[in-house]
């Protein structure tokens, strides 16, 4: 467990239920009306912010991407922003201003009829610290409650300051002045929300200070004021991000550290094991009273050991959960990779199948075309040969065909081959006829010249 003297929570708790260690801290100096200049300050002051300040404004103000921030030109003034834009100050953000503006601050500005940009920087720190204490004591943040605890002071033309009403001074610690804050203004515009301000944004020189109508169930402030009697709370310590996030006054969502982290973790374990939800008020009560005298006995010895062991178990459980989550992510990634590979293989198989089917169809079609072509060629050739009957035989008995105007050299090769075959066939027939004629002639001559002798008796 971290040392109580070195954690943000401990430093915040140290300023609660304790008399302020700095009695010399006083309210900001307010000029007398006759000391104010005749010319309004906003007619003379120009912005001296730089482009690098835009990132700081967005980061601290929590604007994210919903708001557009621009810097004024040297001739532009705070009370005349461009159409659709509104003026705010860097020092207001440093003292707790967040975007969108918290609903209870917008409701208060709507009641007193001034723009939130007209509030001095310390007003935001004061209102936020007061809101933390009211929430702790389960009081609603409505104008009826706020107007009974605050007063609005006019610092000059277009400037107002919010502080305690009467002799109640339990919130202190704000700076006594912000040097040059009136020259550190910027313009901001919201694009994603229809009415992000929920109040009048035009500047006014007067303020409405009447108490709002009493609600039907008016809360009593007597217990709260009795609890605040003699107390001193340091506003800058009380509005650090931990308690602001706890009460949903800030959306940064920073991680709870130190003692507060241990308390919340342990209470979370108790809530899970007992199935009984732990209220936010109980958590913050532990935060407020962690180092007071009544907790000194409980917070030592065996209690510290038990909480330390519970905290170690929470850390071990969180570590195992992170490990399981990492393995799950890896398994999901591997599964997606296998699915993608399977899809690729299916696509490749489909493409290969289509290619093979196309080749098979082409092979089946090719023999038909060749057969059809051969049959067509044979029919044409037979038609030609049948139309060309031989007129006479040649010198070797080869029939002569009509050439229809073509010479023998111009006939197609197939026709010439056929003609040669027929000529060869004719030569063989002539040879056989000659042999037969020769044999017949030899027999006749012998019969005439050499008659056969009659056989002897």
Secondary structure as the mmCIF struct_conf table of DSSP 4:
data_model
#
loop_
_struct_conf.conf_type_id
_struct_conf.id
_struct_conf.beg_label_comp_id
_struct_conf.beg_label_asym_id
_struct_conf.beg_label_seq_id
_struct_conf.end_label_comp_id
_struct_conf.end_label_asym_id
_struct_conf.end_label_seq_id
HELX_RH_3T_P HELX_RH_3T_P1 UNK A 4 UNK A 6
BEND BEND1 UNK A 7 UNK A 7
HELX_RH_AL_P HELX_RH_AL_P1 UNK A 8 UNK A 14
TURN_TY1_P TURN_TY1_P1 UNK A 15 UNK A 15
BEND BEND2 UNK A 16 UNK A 17
STRN STRN1 UNK A 18 UNK A 18
BEND BEND3 UNK A 21 UNK A 21
TURN_TY1_P TURN_TY1_P2 UNK A 23 UNK A 24
HELX_LH_PP_P HELX_LH_PP_P1 UNK A 27 UNK A 29
HELX_RH_3T_P HELX_RH_3T_P2 UNK A 33 UNK A 35
BEND BEND4 UNK A 36 UNK A 36
BEND BEND5 UNK A 38 UNK A 39
HELX_RH_3T_P HELX_RH_3T_P3 UNK A 41 UNK A 43
TURN_TY1_P TURN_TY1_P3 UNK A 44 UNK A 44
TURN_TY1_P TURN_TY1_P4 UNK A 51 UNK A 51
HELX_RH_AL_P HELX_RH_AL_P2 UNK A 52 UNK A 61
TURN_TY1_P TURN_TY1_P5 UNK A 62 UNK A 62
TURN_TY1_P TURN_TY1_P6 UNK A 64 UNK A 66
STRN STRN2 UNK A 67 UNK A 70
HELX_LH_PP_P HELX_LH_PP_P2 UNK A 71 UNK A 73
TURN_TY1_P TURN_TY1_P7 UNK A 74 UNK A 75
TURN_TY1_P TURN_TY1_P8 UNK A 78 UNK A 79
BEND BEND6 UNK A 80 UNK A 80
HELX_LH_PP_P HELX_LH_PP_P3 UNK A 81 UNK A 82
TURN_TY1_P TURN_TY1_P9 UNK A 83 UNK A 84
STRN STRN3 UNK A 86 UNK A 89
HELX_RH_AL_P HELX_RH_AL_P3 UNK A 90 UNK A 94
TURN_TY1_P TURN_TY1_P10 UNK A 95 UNK A 96
BEND BEND7 UNK A 99 UNK A 100
HELX_LH_PP_P HELX_LH_PP_P4 UNK A 101 UNK A 102
HELX_RH_AL_P HELX_RH_AL_P4 UNK A 103 UNK A 112
TURN_TY1_P TURN_TY1_P11 UNK A 113 UNK A 113
HELX_RH_3T_P HELX_RH_3T_P4 UNK A 116 UNK A 118
STRN STRN4 UNK A 119 UNK A 119
HELX_RH_AL_P HELX_RH_AL_P5 UNK A 121 UNK A 136
TURN_TY1_P TURN_TY1_P12 UNK A 137 UNK A 138
HELX_RH_AL_P HELX_RH_AL_P6 UNK A 143 UNK A 146
TURN_TY1_P TURN_TY1_P13 UNK A 147 UNK A 149
STRN STRN5 UNK A 150 UNK A 156
TURN_TY1_P TURN_TY1_P14 UNK A 157 UNK A 158
STRN STRN6 UNK A 159 UNK A 164
TURN_TY1_P TURN_TY1_P15 UNK A 166 UNK A 167
STRN STRN7 UNK A 171 UNK A 172
BEND BEND8 UNK A 176 UNK A 176
TURN_TY1_P TURN_TY1_P16 UNK A 179 UNK A 180
HELX_RH_3T_P HELX_RH_3T_P5 UNK A 181 UNK A 183
STRN STRN8 UNK A 185 UNK A 190
BEND BEND9 UNK A 191 UNK A 192
BEND BEND10 UNK A 194 UNK A 194
BEND BEND11 UNK A 196 UNK A 197
BEND BEND12 UNK A 199 UNK A 199
BEND BEND13 UNK A 202 UNK A 202
BEND BEND14 UNK A 205 UNK A 205
HELX_LH_PP_P HELX_LH_PP_P5 UNK A 210 UNK A 215
TURN_TY1_P TURN_TY1_P17 UNK A 216 UNK A 217
HELX_LH_PP_P HELX_LH_PP_P6 UNK A 218 UNK A 220
HELX_RH_AL_P HELX_RH_AL_P7 UNK A 222 UNK A 228
TURN_TY1_P TURN_TY1_P18 UNK A 229 UNK A 230
STRN STRN9 UNK A 232 UNK A 232
STRN STRN10 UNK A 233 UNK A 234
HELX_RH_AL_P HELX_RH_AL_P8 UNK A 235 UNK A 238
TURN_TY1_P TURN_TY1_P19 UNK A 239 UNK A 239
BEND BEND15 UNK A 240 UNK A 240
HELX_RH_AL_P HELX_RH_AL_P9 UNK A 241 UNK A 246
TURN_TY1_P TURN_TY1_P20 UNK A 247 UNK A 248
BEND BEND16 UNK A 249 UNK A 249
HELX_LH_PP_P HELX_LH_PP_P7 UNK A 254 UNK A 256
HELX_RH_AL_P HELX_RH_AL_P10 UNK A 258 UNK A 274
TURN_TY1_P TURN_TY1_P21 UNK A 275 UNK A 275
HELX_LH_PP_P HELX_LH_PP_P8 UNK A 277 UNK A 279
HELX_RH_AL_P HELX_RH_AL_P11 UNK A 280 UNK A 289
TURN_TY1_P TURN_TY1_P22 UNK A 290 UNK A 291
BEND BEND17 UNK A 292 UNK A 292
HELX_RH_AL_P HELX_RH_AL_P12 UNK A 293 UNK A 296
TURN_TY1_P TURN_TY1_P23 UNK A 297 UNK A 299
BEND BEND18 UNK A 300 UNK A 300
TURN_TY1_P TURN_TY1_P24 UNK A 301 UNK A 301
HELX_RH_AL_P HELX_RH_AL_P13 UNK A 302 UNK A 387
BEND BEND19 UNK A 388 UNK A 388
BEND BEND20 UNK A 392 UNK A 392
STRN STRN11 UNK A 393 UNK A 393
TURN_TY1_P TURN_TY1_P25 UNK A 395 UNK A 396
BEND BEND21 UNK A 397 UNK A 397
HELX_LH_PP_P HELX_LH_PP_P9 UNK A 398 UNK A 398
STRN STRN12 UNK A 399 UNK A 399
HELX_LH_PP_P HELX_LH_PP_P10 UNK A 400 UNK A 400
TURN_TY1_P TURN_TY1_P26 UNK A 404 UNK A 405
HELX_RH_3T_P HELX_RH_3T_P6 UNK A 408 UNK A 410
BEND BEND22 UNK A 411 UNK A 411
HELX_RH_AL_P HELX_RH_AL_P14 UNK A 413 UNK A 449
BEND BEND23 UNK A 450 UNK A 450
HELX_LH_PP_P HELX_LH_PP_P11 UNK A 451 UNK A 456
#
